[in-house]
Amino acid sequence: MAGFSDYLEDKVLDHVFGGNSYTAPGTLYVALYTVAPSDTGGGTEVTGGAYARQTATFNVSGTNPTTATNAAAVEYPTATANYGTVVAVGILDALSSGNLLAYANLDTSKSVTTGDVFRFDAGDLDITLA
């Protein structure tokens, strides 16, 4: 992934160096974007066409770098209308609204049209800190 959001950076720094508790979200949601978000959030998330954020679980392993990787496939419902061209992905802490935690541009953008199923295979979403 390209980066952590300002929201998550603030929470981690305040937790580690400020001694304030941060409780990780119980569920993580993967969102698709037609305009990429940035550290401050924003972007244009896909809407309509049976789109909904999907849940994901991550395995954390390795050293230099330690990597969090999606443990299972993340699959979206069959599109009932065009999503547009998906260019980025984000990890959020809520099914709707919520806080952007991490985000990245896709290696290859994908035009999603009626009847398509968008899917990340297990191991396709990697999150590392540099």
N, C-alpha and C positions, 0 to 999 in steps of 0.2 A: 504494500500500500504506500501511497505517496506521503502521507503524513497523518499526524494526530491533529485533531481540531484544537483550537485555542481552549475550548471548554475542558477537554481531557488533559491537556498540558497543565492547565491551572490546577485541576484536581490532583494530579500526580505530584506536582511540585509541593502543593500545600500539604498533601499527605506525608510525603517523604521528608521534606525539610521543615514544614510548619507544624508537624505533629498532629494534624487534624485528620479525623477519620474520613475515609472514602469507601463507600460500599459499592462494589462492582454490580452492574445490572444483573438481575436474575436471568434475563433473556436478552439476546442480541438479535437485532434485525438488520437484514441486508436490503438496501435500497438501490434502485437504478436511477440514473440521471441522464437527461438529454443535454443539460448544461452542467458542467462539473462544479461541485462545491469547492470551497477553499477552507483555510484554517478557521475563518470566521463563520462558516456554514454557507448558507445560500445555495446556489445552484438551482436547477429545475428538475425536480423529481418527476418521474413518469406518473401519470394519472390516467384513470379510465381504462377501458378495455380489459377488465377483470384483473388489472394489476393490483397487487398488494405486497407490501414488504414481507419477506420470508425470514423465518428464524434460522439461526445457525449456531452450531457449537464449534469450539476451537480446541485443538490440542496444542500445547506449548511444549517445545522441545529444542534441543541443540544448545550450543554456545557459540558465541562470536560468528554469526549472530544467533541469539535465541529467536525462534520464530513461532508465531501463532498461526496455525493453518486450519482451514475448515475441515472438520472431521468427516462430514458427509456431504453429499451433493446438495446444492441449494437450487431448487427448481421452482419457477413461477408458473402460475396457471396459464393455460392456452390463451393467447391474446384474442380477445373478441373485437378488438379495434386496433388500429396502428398505434404503437407506442412512440414512434419516431425513431431517431437514431440514438441508441444508448452509447454514451461516451465515457461514463464514469460509474463507480460504485461507492457506496458509503455504508458504514456500520453505525447503527443508532441504538439508543437505549429504550425505544418505545415503538409500538406498532404504528402510531401516527404522531405527528409533531415530535416531541422528545428532543434529545441532544445528539448532534453528530459527534461521533467518537473518533473515527478514522475514515479516510477516503483515498481514492486513487483513480486516475484515468485508466481506462482499459487499454491493453496493448493494441487491440484492434476494435474500432467502433463497430456496432452491429445494428442494422436497421431491423426493427421488429415490426412485422406486419400481422394482420389478422390471420390466425391459425398457427402462428409461431409459438414455440415454447423456448423461453430463455433459461439457460441452466449453467451453473458453475459446477464442475465436477469436484469431488472430494479432492482436497489438496490444491485447488486453483487459487484460493484466496490466502495470500501470505502476508502477515503483518510482522515487521521487524522495526527495531529502533536503531538509528544510526548514531 
